[in-house]
């Protein structure tokens, strides 16, 4: 069969189709790399061993204890820390943080959180470990296992 004037030959058509497919593939890769990147998100992890210790009180009627937790921001966004948005559910109570070592936690940074729990020492006295839930608003909830330090 004789080729008509203006028709594309087989090799030229194959090259054009290949170039179009390469351009589409490059556009898809560029979308995912430049526009569809991973979202900025804060992720908190517990560092070290959280501890519970009996507070030194003048009045033994309160049986207070202090719970300390060190956290690290292992995510990619800064976390805002404040005593009003950090809670600890432990021994059947929910308490707000009394102490926060930093107000913001950039990616890779650590901070210490302190909680004063009233009238609950009898619930942890004599135990080796106690579990609790650490709640940081806008970040999430972590299960935390505290080591109980017995007073000497």
FENWO-V462531 format. One record per pair of residues at least 24 apart in sequence whose ideal C-beta (glycine too) atoms are under 7 Angstrom apart, sorted by the first residue. I is the first residue (numbers start at 1). J is the second residue. If there is no record, write none. Layout:
i=I j=J
i=I j=J
This chain:
i=40 j=76
i=40 j=77
i=41 j=75
i=41 j=76
i=41 j=77
i=42 j=73
i=42 j=75
i=42 j=77
i=42 j=79
i=42 j=139
i=43 j=74
i=43 j=75
i=44 j=71
i=44 j=73
i=44 j=79
i=44 j=136
i=44 j=139
i=44 j=142
i=45 j=71
i=45 j=72
i=45 j=74
i=46 j=71
i=46 j=142
i=46 j=144
i=47 j=71
i=47 j=72
i=47 j=110
i=49 j=147
i=50 j=144
i=50 j=145
i=50 j=146
i=51 j=146
i=51 j=147
i=51 j=149
i=52 j=124
i=52 j=130
i=52 j=146
i=52 j=148
i=52 j=149
i=53 j=149
i=54 j=121
i=54 j=151
i=55 j=116
i=62 j=118
i=62 j=119
i=63 j=119
i=63 j=121
i=63 j=122
i=64 j=116
i=64 j=117
i=64 j=118
i=64 j=121
i=65 j=117
i=65 j=120
i=65 j=121
i=65 j=124
i=66 j=114
i=66 j=115
i=66 j=116
i=67 j=115
i=67 j=117
i=67 j=146
i=68 j=112
i=68 j=114
i=69 j=113
i=69 j=134
i=69 j=144
i=70 j=110
i=70 j=112
i=71 j=110
i=71 j=111
i=71 j=113
i=72 j=110
i=73 j=105
i=73 j=106
i=73 j=107
i=73 j=108
i=73 j=109
i=75 j=107
i=76 j=107
i=78 j=104
i=78 j=105
i=78 j=106
i=79 j=104
i=79 j=105
i=79 j=139
i=80 j=104
i=81 j=105
i=81 j=111
i=85 j=136
i=85 j=137
i=85 j=138
i=86 j=113
i=86 j=136
i=87 j=135
i=88 j=115
i=88 j=132
i=88 j=134
i=89 j=132
i=89 j=133
i=89 j=135
i=90 j=117
i=90 j=130
i=90 j=132
i=91 j=117
i=91 j=120
i=91 j=123
i=91 j=124
i=91 j=130
i=93 j=117
i=93 j=120
i=124 j=148
